[in-house]
Amino acid sequence: MADIAIGIDLGTSNSVVAIMEGGRPKVIPNEWGELIHPSVVHYHPDGSVVVGSRAKKKLLLDPDNTIYSFKRLIGRYFFSQEVKKAREIFPYRLVEGANRDVRVEVQGQVHAIPEVSAEVLREMKRIAENYLGQPVTKAVVTCPAHFNDSQRQATKDAGRIAGLEILKVLNEPTAAALAYGYDRGLQQRVAIYDLGGGTFDITVLDINNDVFEVRATAGDTFLGGDDFDARIMDYLITAFHEQTGIDLRQDRMAMQKLKEHSEWAKIQLSEVDRIEVGIPDIARDAEGSLTLSALLTVKQLAQMTYDLVQKTFKVCDEAMQSSNNNVADIEGVVLVGGQTKSRFIRSAVEAYFSQRVQASVNPDEVVAVGAAIHAHQLVNRRRDAVLVDVTPLTLRVGTVGGYTDVIIPKNTPIPVEQTKTFVTASDGQEKVRIRIYQGEARESEGDTLLGEFEFSGFRVASRGEVEIAVTFDIDASGIVSVTAVERESGAQAHTTVTFSQNLSETELKRMSGAA
């Protein structure tokens, strides 16, 4: 029997698991026939956990201990602007971890974000095992193309905690392109417009039969369907305040009801032109229970989220420029992510690219399908589809004065390695310390600090005499590693790599239940 590996789309709002069966990809249902599983994790007081639809039902009943949209937090610093924004809108408690990472506190326990993500991956693993009737230990897991190294490392850690060997962390748009073009004999330049629950990516790539070559990618890891929901919430809050004078922002239970109904309203407006939003018992006054009632139309929703859609097109402009293309060069447009099912977004995308979008793919399932195809290829060592991806962010090293130098520019095909030579800066120097960043800013404060590299063990000599060749490597999953060699002796210098947010080996073993 051929080796089995599953493909998992670990999404902000929903997750999907798929497998190759009989030579064709298949999205796997759970025991209730559900194909799409909410990326929601609920923690009970006894420490037990539920995931998916059952967990989502707890959002209203126990919002403090029900974690959602955690993909927006994975691999981020606690002090980042994104986490600051999340702390203002999420009902559950965010705290700072030992490595300055962000963690959640539920039921008196603190959990790392990869640990929460692992609960969803573990559920996808369970669904696959129930369907197949045998253990599953290998998977390809997808992530936004614009995830940095810390976010990719954290995704890989989540897989390990869940008991999975992550064969590859695959960019979501690349997975979608693979699902769209695999075994179809296409020769097209396509754009993958991926607007999910929490992130946005645009990728321009060439499909030449079964060679998939990414030309450029750009994205925003804090822009997605959650932001559209928030605009509907603001609209409903304002309408209720005008009717009653009551500000619902002060009531956490009311805010959870608003979130749930806002998401429902957005989904409904993908099918109808207008809806009446009614939320009973949203608040109380001296006369008793109050009901929120408001009319919402597609046109209103398009107007109140116009700037969000335009923000995606600014990112599209960046990708088109980086790939040396204009919209006339694009021969196919593929929509990915649940948010792209909104009719006004589809229309806006078609207007931007001056063509109809491809209707042959399911935006909710296409990423998992592509991941399953690639997982099958990896475990069976097949080369019937070749993926050439790029690094989405520039890799940099810190220099004096708070500046950085470019090591590997963004949109460089991966895997790739680059060597840079460093020399000792003072007499008798015993160590060389280098800070590594990802981002597009010349100033280090505008980039993401991945970690510090400290090299020692080389001979002690006068300033500038000792040369150390440092090789930076970005693998096919977009994950960074480093090695160092003293040029004179050719000996490997002692290397200590401190990634700023990585979980320690002890933590990973504890979370995964390993001995």
C-alpha positions, 0 to 999 in steps of 0.5 A, spaced: 500 500 500 502 506 498 504 511 503 498 516 506 499 523 507 493 528 508 492 535 506 490 540 511 488 547 510 488 550 517 484 556 516 483 562 520 475 561 520 475 554 517 479 548 516 479 542 511 482 536 510 483 532 504 486 526 501 488 523 494 483 517 493 483 513 487 487 518 483 483 524 485 483 528 491 477 528 496 475 532 501 474 528 507 467 529 511 467 528 519 461 523 522 456 528 521 457 529 514 461 536 515 466 538 510 468 545 512 470 545 520 470 552 524 477 553 526 474 554 533 477 551 540 473 550 546 476 549 553 472 545 558 473 546 566 476 539 566 481 541 561 477 537 555 477 540 549 472 540 543 473 543 536 469 545 530 462 546 530 461 544 537 466 549 539 463 554 535 456 553 539 460 555 545 462 562 543 455 565 545 455 561 552 462 561 554 466 566 550 472 567 555 474 560 554 472 559 546 478 561 542 477 563 534 481 567 529 487 565 533 491 564 526 491 571 526 496 571 532 500 565 530 508 567 530 507 574 533 510 578 538 505 580 544 507 587 543 505 587 536 500 592 533 496 586 530 496 583 537 494 590 540 488 590 536 486 583 537 486 584 545 481 590 544 476 585 540 477 578 542 473 576 548 478 571 551 485 573 554 491 574 551 498 574 555 505 575 554 509 568 553 516 567 555 519 568 549 515 575 548 510 571 544 502 571 545 499 566 548 491 565 551 489 564 558 483 559 559 480 556 564 486 558 569 491 555 564 496 558 559 496 555 552 501 557 546 498 559 540 501 553 536 498 549 542 491 551 540 492 550 533 494 543 534 487 542 537 485 543 530 490 539 526 489 534 531 481 534 529 483 534 522 487 528 523 482 524 527 477 525 521 482 522 516 483 516 521 476 515 522 475 515 514 481 511 512 480 506 518 488 507 519 493 511 523 495 518 519 502 521 521 504 525 515 501 531 512 502 538 508 499 544 511 498 550 508 499 557 510 498 564 507 503 566 502 505 572 506 507 568 513 514 570 515 519 565 518 516 565 525 509 564 523 511 558 519 515 555 524 509 556 529 505 552 524 510 547 523 510 546 531 503 546 531 503 539 527 508 536 531 504 537 537 498 534 534 502 528 532 503 529 525 510 530 521 509 536 516 512 534 510 511 541 507 508 548 509 505 550 503 503 557 501 495 557 500 495 560 493 500 555 490 496 550 493 490 553 490 493 553 483 495 546 484 488 544 485 486 548 479 491 546 474 493 539 476 493 534 470 489 539 465 494 541 461 494 548 462 499 553 459 496 560 463 499 566 467 494 566 473 492 570 479 490 567 485 486 572 489 486 569 496 481 573 501 480 568 507 477 569 514 483 573 517 489 574 511 489 576 504 494 574 499 495 575 491 500 570 487 501 571 480 504 564 477 505 561 471 502 554 469 506 550 464 502 543 463 504 541 470 510 546 472 507 551 477 512 557 477 510 563 482 513 569 479 511 574 485 506 574 491 504 579 496 499 579 502 497 582 508 496 577 514 491 581 518 486 583 513 480 578 511 473 576 513 473 578 520 474 585 518 468 585 514 464 582 520 467 588 524 464 593 519 457 590 520 458 589 527 459 597 527 453 598 523 448 594 528 451 597 534 450 604 531 443 603 529 441 600 536 444 606 539 440 611 535 434 607 537 435 606 544 441 610 546 445 604 549 452 602 547 453 595 546 460 595 546 460 595 553 456 588 554 461 582 552 455 577 551 452 582 546 458 583 542 458 575 541 451 575 539 453 581 534 459 577 531 455 571 530 449 575 527 454 579 523 457 573 520 451 570 518 448 576 515 454 577 511 453 570 508 446 571 507 448 577 503 452 572 498 445 570 496 440 575 497 440 583 496 437 585 503 436 582 509 433 583 516 437 582 522 434 581 528 437 579 535 432 578 541 434 580 548 440 583 546 440 588 552 435 590 557 432 597 559 427 599 565 421 596 561 425 589 560 428 586 554 430 589 547 431 586 540 436 589 535 432 590 528 436 593 522 435 592 515 442 591 511 443 591 503 448 588 499 449 595 497 450 598 504 455 592 505 459 594 499 459 601 501 461 600 508 467 595 506 469 599 500 476 601 503 477 594 505 476 591 498 481 597 495 486 595 500 486 588 497 487 591 490 493 595 493 496 589 494 495 586 488 498 592 484 504 590 488 504 583 486 503 585 479 509 590 479 514 585 482 512 580 477 513 585 471 506 584 469 499 588 468 492 585 468 492 584 461 498 579 462 493 575 466 489 569 463 486 566 469 483 569 475 482 564 481 478 566 487 480 562 494 477 563 501 470 564 504 470 571 503 470 571 496 463 568 495 461 575 496 458 578 490 460 585 490 467 582 492 467 577 486 465 583 481 470 588 484 475 583 482 473 582 475 473 589 474 480 590 477 482 584 472 478 586 466 475 578 466 471 573 469 473 569 474 474 562 474 468 558 476 471 551 476 474 551 483 470 551 490 473 557 494 472 553 501 475 547 499 481 548 493 487 549 498 486 543 502 485 539 495 492 542 492 495 540 499 492 533 498 495 533 491 502 535 493 502 531 500 501 525 495 506 527 491 511 527 496 510 521 500 510 517 493 516 521 490 512 523 484 514 528 480 508 529 475 507 536 478 513 541 479 512 547 484 517 553 484 515 558 489 518 564 492 520 567 499 515 573 500 519 577 504 526 580 504 531 576 509 536 581 512 541 582 517 542 588 522 547 593 521 550 599 525 545 604 527 539 600 527 539 599 519 539 592 515 542 589 509 539 585 504 541 578 504 535 574 500 530 579 496 523 578 496 520 574 491 526 570 490 525 562 488 526 557 493 529 553 496 535 558 496 541 559 500 546 565 500 553 566 503 555 573 506 562 574 510 563 577 516 569 579 520 571 580 527 570 588 529 575 588 534 582 585 537 581 579 541 574 578 539 571 571 541 564 572 539 560 575 533 553 576 534 548 577 528 541 579 528 536 577 522 530 580 520 524 579 515 521 585 511 522 591 506 524 596 511 531 599 511 531 601 518 530 594 523 525 597 527 520 596 521 522 589 520 520 583 524 526 580 528 526 573 527 532 572 532 539 572 533 545 568 531 551 568 535 558 565 533 564 563 537 569 557 537 573 561 532 581 563 533 582 569 537 586 574 533 587 582 531 581 586 528 579 584 521 583 577 521 578 572 522 573 571 516 566 567 518 562 565 512 555 565 514 550 561 510 543 563 510 538 558 507 530 558 506 527 551 504 521 549 500 517 551 506 520 558 506 523 556 513 530 560 515 536 556 517 543 558 518 550 555 518 557 558 519 564 556 517 571 560 519 574 561 512 581 560 514 580 553 517 574 551 514 572 548 521 565 549 523 564 555 528 560 554 534 553 556 532 547 558 537 541 560 534 536 563 538 529 564 534 525 569 538 519 566 538 520 558 537 517 554 543 523 550 546 524 543 545 522 541 552 515 545 551 514 541 544 515 535 548 510 537 553 505 539 549 505 533 544 505 528 550 512 525 548 517 522 553 
